[in-house]
C-alpha cells in the first residue's frame, strides 16, 4: 500500500462554530464547511465487519456527523459525534492512498474489518477501527489538490 501523506486529523467537538473560532484565533487558520446539501446523496456503504447501523443518520456502525469543517492544513472538526458536555477528542486520522481499492484489499488481507465505505463527491473514504479504544482510521483517495474540492465535485 502506498501512503501519499497523513491527510487529516479529525477532532470531535461539541460546538463547531466555537471550535472553528478558537482554532482560527490560535493558529490563524480558516475552515471550509462541508456543504452536505450540495453533495447529496452521500453514499455510505457498510463494510463486511461493521456492526448494524445504530441511531438516526448512521451507517455501518459509524454515525453520520451533523456538521463538518476542514482546514487546508489538515485539521477536520466534526460536530455531533460526542455526548453533550464531553471534551473535544481526536476521533479519526486519515491517510491519503495512491490506490484506494488496493489499500482496502490490503486491510482486508490483514484482517481489519471495514466499518464504512463513503463516497462524497469524488472523495472515497474507507473507515476502520484498528484498536477497540483508539481513534478510527480512514484511508482516503481524491483527485484534486484540496480534499474540499473533491467533496464539492459531482461524482
C-alpha positions as CSV (number, residue, x, y, z in Angstrom):
1,X,0.0,0.0,0.0
2,X,1.4,3.4,-1.0
3,X,0.6,6.1,1.6
4,X,0.9,9.5,0.0
5,X,0.5,11.5,3.2
6,X,-1.2,11.9,6.5
7,X,-4.2,13.8,5.1
8,X,-6.3,14.9,8.1
9,X,-6.6,14.6,11.8
10,X,-10.2,14.7,12.9
11,X,-11.2,16.2,16.2
12,X,-14.7,15.6,17.5
13,X,-16.1,18.8,19.0
14,X,-19.3,19.8,20.9
15,X,-19.8,23.2,19.2
16,X,-18.4,23.6,15.6
17,X,-18.7,27.4,15.5
18,X,-16.9,27.9,18.8
19,X,-14.2,25.4,17.8
20,X,-13.6,26.9,14.4
21,X,-13.3,30.4,16.0
22,X,-10.9,29.0,18.7
23,X,-8.5,27.3,16.2
24,X,-8.7,30.3,13.9
25,X,-7.7,32.7,16.7
26,X,-4.9,30.3,18.0
27,X,-3.4,29.2,14.7
28,X,-4.7,31.7,12.1
29,X,-6.3,29.0,10.0
30,X,-9.6,29.1,8.1
31,X,-12.1,26.3,7.7
32,X,-14.4,25.3,4.8
33,X,-17.6,23.7,5.9
34,X,-18.8,20.6,4.0
35,X,-21.9,21.6,2.1
36,X,-23.9,18.4,2.7
37,X,-27.0,19.8,0.8
38,X,-24.9,20.5,-2.3
39,X,-23.4,17.0,-2.4
40,X,-26.3,14.8,-1.5
41,X,-26.7,12.0,-1.7
42,X,-23.8,10.9,0.4
43,X,-23.1,7.2,-0.2
44,X,-22.2,5.3,2.9
45,X,-21.9,1.5,2.4
46,X,-21.5,-0.7,5.5
47,X,-18.4,-2.9,5.4
48,X,-18.3,-6.6,6.0
49,X,-17.1,-6.3,9.6
50,X,-19.4,-3.4,10.6
51,X,-22.0,-3.7,13.3
52,X,-25.5,-2.9,12.2
53,X,-26.3,0.8,11.9
54,X,-27.4,2.4,15.1
55,X,-29.2,5.7,15.6
56,X,-30.6,8.3,13.2
57,X,-28.2,9.2,10.4
58,X,-25.8,6.3,10.9
59,X,-24.5,3.7,8.5
60,X,-22.4,0.6,9.1
61,X,-21.8,1.4,12.8
62,X,-20.4,4.9,12.0
63,X,-22.8,7.7,12.8
64,X,-23.2,10.4,10.2
65,X,-21.9,13.7,11.6
66,X,-24.1,16.7,11.8
67,X,-21.6,19.3,10.7
68,X,-18.1,19.1,9.4
69,X,-15.4,21.8,8.7
70,X,-12.0,21.1,7.1
71,X,-8.9,23.3,7.0
72,X,-6.3,23.3,4.3
73,X,-3.6,22.3,6.8
74,X,-5.5,19.0,7.5
75,X,-7.5,19.7,10.7
76,X,-11.0,18.5,10.5
77,X,-13.7,19.4,13.1
78,X,-16.8,17.2,13.4
79,X,-19.8,18.2,15.5
80,X,-22.4,15.7,16.5
81,X,-20.2,12.7,17.5
82,X,-19.9,13.5,21.2
83,X,-22.3,13.2,24.1
84,X,-23.2,16.6,25.4
85,X,-20.6,18.0,27.7
86,X,-17.7,15.7,26.6
87,X,-14.4,17.5,25.9
88,X,-13.0,17.5,22.3
89,X,-11.0,14.4,21.3
90,X,-9.2,13.0,18.4
91,X,-11.7,10.8,16.7
92,X,-10.0,9.7,13.5
93,X,-6.9,10.1,11.3
94,X,-6.9,9.9,7.5
95,X,-4.2,8.7,5.2
96,X,-4.3,9.5,1.6
97,X,-3.5,6.5,-0.6
98,X,-2.5,6.2,-4.2
99,X,-4.6,3.1,-4.9
100,X,-7.9,3.2,-2.9
101,X,-9.2,-0.3,-3.9
102,X,-5.8,-1.9,-3.4
103,X,-5.4,-0.3,0.1
104,X,-8.9,-1.6,1.1
105,X,-7.9,-5.1,-0.2
106,X,-4.7,-5.0,1.8
107,X,-6.6,-4.0,5.0
108,X,-8.9,-7.0,4.4
109,X,-6.0,-9.3,3.9
110,X,-4.6,-8.1,7.3
111,X,-7.9,-8.8,8.9
112,X,-9.0,-5.3,9.7
113,X,-12.8,-5.1,9.1
114,X,-14.1,-2.2,7.0
115,X,-16.7,-0.2,9.0
116,X,-17.9,2.1,6.3
117,X,-17.1,3.0,2.7
118,X,-18.0,6.6,1.9
119,X,-18.4,8.4,-1.4
120,X,-18.8,12.2,-1.1
121,X,-18.4,14.0,-4.4
122,X,-15.4,12.2,-5.9
123,X,-13.8,11.6,-2.5
124,X,-13.6,8.0,-1.4
125,X,-13.1,7.2,2.2
126,X,-12.8,3.8,4.0
127,X,-13.2,3.8,7.8
128,X,-11.6,1.2,10.1
129,X,-11.2,0.8,13.8
130,X,-7.7,-0.6,14.3
131,X,-7.9,-0.5,18.2
132,X,-11.0,-1.0,20.3
133,X,-10.3,2.1,22.4
134,X,-8.5,4.3,20.0
135,X,-9.5,6.6,17.2
136,X,-10.8,5.4,13.9
137,X,-8.5,5.3,10.8
138,X,-9.5,6.4,7.4
139,X,-8.0,5.6,4.0
140,X,-8.9,8.3,1.5
141,X,-8.4,9.0,-2.2
142,X,-9.4,12.1,-4.1
143,X,-8.3,13.6,-7.4
144,X,-7.9,17.3,-6.5
145,X,-5.1,19.2,-4.7
146,X,-7.5,20.0,-1.8
147,X,-10.0,17.5,-0.3
148,X,-12.9,20.0,-0.2
149,X,-12.6,20.5,-4.0
150,X,-13.3,16.7,-4.5
151,X,-16.1,16.8,-2.0
152,X,-17.8,19.6,-4.0
153,X,-17.3,17.8,-7.3
154,X,-20.2,15.9,-8.7
155,X,-19.2,12.3,-8.9
